[in-house]
């Protein structure tokens, strides 16, 4: 039997993961997932571990009011409130999308600027300012917050086990930043899933996830693998026209709650 074996949320894009036992879903995926983002103050362009590996050590814990608590070793924690209706809107760019979203204010900006090492702003995306997902995949009205392209990412535990065996050492699931991990399937079974149900919520698989150099960053230390693993191995046996594939992007149809241990039913 397939079951949901792990749940992860990333309140801040490219920040540390929160390990969860249960969580609700809204229109944009897991409640509070990637609703916050760091941007370069001058250009408004988004910042991630691809360019700033130390972001893997930046903890941004989500609270019930939608705000964050920022922390990292050597830095005093900072509580950041959810921007109100009067908050300044800042123009930001994430991949090909340009939008205006609320800025978290100067105190938060000073904290993240010190951490990043250059003028940086912290921004938040409310539901009404959500982006649409990549054209040509899913439905025209599918939406996403600050995740790269889609609300959710699922990976089968057997897929990670297969990759670890080929690399020759255990790989941490958090290198791949999934939201959902499923046990009980064969390795890479998720490649062929089209629809699945967990609890009362149905999900559509819309596009396999192509991987990048970010997978070489150890999520616990922030250090890059000297041998560029597991990316080298993924490119050797999981390469497609769209890149090295590992995991499946999902869109949730409807809202509800998820809990670790729930059975997973493949509908199609």
C-alpha positions in Angstrom: 0.0 0.0 0.0 1.2 3.5 -0.8 1.3 6.0 2.0 2.3 9.6 2.7 5.6 9.2 4.6 6.8 12.8 4.9 5.5 16.4 4.6 7.8 19.4 4.1 7.0 23.1 4.0 9.4 25.9 2.9 7.8 29.2 4.1 10.7 31.2 2.6 11.7 30.3 -0.9 15.1 28.6 -0.7 15.1 28.7 3.1 15.2 25.7 5.4 12.4 23.1 5.4 9.9 22.7 8.1 9.2 19.0 8.8 5.5 18.5 9.5 3.1 15.8 10.7 0.0 17.4 9.3 -1.0 20.6 7.4 -3.8 22.2 5.5 -4.0 22.9 1.8 -5.2 26.1 0.2 -5.5 27.1 -3.5 -1.7 27.6 -3.7 -0.6 24.3 -2.2 0.4 23.7 1.4 -0.6 26.5 3.8 2.2 28.9 4.1 4.5 27.2 1.6 6.8 29.6 -0.3 4.7 32.7 0.4 7.9 34.7 1.3 10.9 35.4 -0.9 14.2 37.4 -0.8 14.9 39.8 -3.6 17.9 42.0 -4.6 17.0 45.5 -3.5 18.2 47.2 -6.7 16.9 44.8 -9.3 14.0 43.1 -7.5 15.2 39.8 -8.9 14.7 36.7 -6.6 17.5 35.1 -4.6 17.9 31.4 -4.1 20.5 28.8 -3.0 21.6 28.6 -6.6 23.5 31.8 -6.2 23.5 32.1 -2.3 24.2 28.6 -0.9 24.1 29.9 2.7 20.3 30.4 2.3 20.1 26.7 3.1 21.0 27.7 6.7 18.3 30.4 6.9 15.3 29.3 9.0 12.0 31.1 8.4 9.3 29.5 10.6 5.7 30.3 9.6 3.2 31.2 12.3 -0.6 31.0 12.3 -1.0 34.7 11.5 1.0 34.3 8.3 4.2 36.0 9.6 7.7 34.6 10.0 10.4 34.2 12.5 13.8 34.5 10.8 16.8 32.9 12.4 20.2 31.5 11.6 23.3 30.6 13.6 25.0 33.8 14.7 22.0 36.0 14.1 19.4 37.1 16.7 15.9 35.8 15.7 13.5 38.4 14.2 9.7 38.1 14.2 8.3 39.5 10.9 4.6 40.4 10.7 2.4 39.6 7.7 2.3 42.9 5.7 -0.9 44.7 6.1 -3.1 46.3 3.4 -1.1 49.6 3.6 2.3 47.8 3.0 4.5 49.2 0.2 4.3 47.1 -3.0 7.6 46.2 -4.6 8.2 45.1 -8.2 9.9 41.7 -8.2 11.0 39.2 -10.8 10.9 35.5 -10.4 12.0 33.6 -13.6 9.9 35.1 -16.4 7.2 36.5 -14.1 7.2 40.2 -13.0 4.7 41.2 -10.3 4.1 43.6 -7.5 3.9 42.2 -4.0 4.0 43.6 -0.4 7.3 44.4 1.1 8.0 43.3 4.7 9.5 46.6 5.8 12.9 48.1 6.7 13.6 46.1 9.9 13.3 42.8 8.0 15.3 44.2 5.1 18.1 45.2 7.5 18.2 41.7 8.9 18.2 39.8 5.6 20.7 42.3 4.1 23.2 41.6 6.9 22.6 37.8 6.3 23.0 37.9 2.5 25.8 40.5 2.5 24.2 43.0 0.2 21.0 45.2 0.1 18.1 42.7 0.1 14.3 42.9 0.7 11.9 40.4 2.1 8.6 40.2 0.2 5.3 38.2 0.7 2.7 37.1 -1.8 -1.0 37.1 -0.9 -3.5 34.9 -2.6 -4.9 37.6 -4.7 -1.5 38.3 -6.3 -0.6 34.7 -7.1 1.1 33.9 -10.3 -0.2 31.5 -12.9 1.7 28.3 -13.6 3.7 27.6 -16.7 1.7 27.8 -19.9 1.2 24.5 -21.7 1.0 22.5 -18.5 -2.0 22.0 -16.3 -5.0 24.3 -16.6 -5.0 28.0 -17.5 -6.3 29.0 -14.0 -3.8 27.0 -12.0 -1.9 29.3 -9.6 1.4 29.2 -7.6 3.0 31.4 -5.0 6.8 31.8 -5.1 7.6 28.1 -5.9 9.6 27.8 -9.1 6.7 26.7 -11.2 4.0 24.7 -9.5 2.4 24.5 -6.0 3.6 21.0 -5.0 6.4 18.5 -5.6 6.1 14.8 -4.9 9.0 12.2 -4.8 8.8 8.5 -4.1 11.1 7.2 -1.4 12.1 4.3 -3.7 13.3 6.8 -6.2 15.7 8.4 -3.7 16.8 4.9 -2.6 17.6 4.0 -6.2 19.6 7.3 -6.7 21.5 6.8 -3.4 22.5 3.3 -4.5 23.8 4.6 -7.8 25.7 7.5 -6.2 27.2 5.1 -3.7 26.2 7.0 -0.5 22.9 8.0 1.1 21.3 11.1 -0.3 19.2 13.3 1.9 15.6 13.9 0.6 15.9 17.6 1.4 18.4 18.1 -1.3 15.4 17.8 -3.7 13.0 20.0 -1.6 9.8 18.0 -2.0 6.5 18.8 -0.3 5.2 15.2 -0.3 7.2 11.9 0.0 5.4 8.6 -0.8 6.4 5.2 0.3 5.4 1.9 -1.2 5.8 2.6 -4.9 8.5 1.3 -7.2 11.4 3.6 -8.1 10.2 6.5 -10.3 6.6 5.3 -10.4 5.7 9.0 -9.9 6.9 9.7 -13.5 3.8 8.0 -14.8 1.2 9.3 -12.3 -1.5 11.5 -13.7 -4.0 11.8 -10.8 -3.8 10.8 -7.2 -5.8 11.2 -4.0 -4.6 11.6 -0.4 -7.3 11.9 2.2 -10.1 14.0 0.6 -7.9 15.9 -1.8 -7.2 15.0 -5.4 -4.0 16.1 -7.1 -3.0 16.4 -10.8 0.5 15.6 -12.0 1.4 18.3 -14.5 5.1 18.1 -15.3 8.2 16.1 -14.2 10.6 18.2 -12.2 13.9 19.0 -13.9 16.8 19.4 -11.5 19.7 21.8 -11.3 23.0 22.4 -9.4 21.0 23.2 -6.2 20.8 19.4 -5.6 24.6 19.5 -4.8 24.1 21.7 -1.7 24.0 19.8 1.6 20.8 21.0 3.3 22.4 20.6 6.7 25.7 22.4 6.1 25.2 24.6 3.1 28.3 23.2 1.4 28.4 22.1 -2.2 29.5 18.5 -3.1 33.0 18.5 -4.4 32.0 15.8 -6.8 28.8 17.6 -7.9 26.7 14.6 -6.7 23.9 13.7 -7.0 23.5 15.9 -10.1 26.2 14.1 -12.1 24.5 10.8 -11.5 21.0 12.2 -12.3 22.3 13.5 -15.6 23.8 10.1 -16.4 20.6 8.1 -16.0 17.7 10.5 -15.7 18.4 12.9 -18.6 15.6 14.0 -20.9 14.9 16.8 -23.3 13.8 18.8 -20.4 16.8 18.1 -18.2 17.6 15.6 -15.5 14.3 14.5 -14.1 13.6 13.7 -10.4 10.1 14.1 -8.9 6.7 15.2 -10.2 5.1 18.6 -10.0 1.5 18.5 -8.7 -1.5 20.9 -8.5 -4.1 20.2 -5.8 -7.8 20.3 -6.9 -9.5 21.6 -3.8 -8.5 22.2 -0.2 -8.3 19.9 2.8 -5.8 18.5 5.3 -2.9 16.1 4.9 -1.3 13.9 7.6 1.8 11.7 7.5 0.7 8.1 7.3 -2.4 8.7 5.1 -3.0 6.2 2.3 -2.3 7.3 -1.2 -4.5 6.2 -4.1 -3.3 6.5 -7.7 -6.4 7.3 -9.7 -4.8 7.4 -13.1 
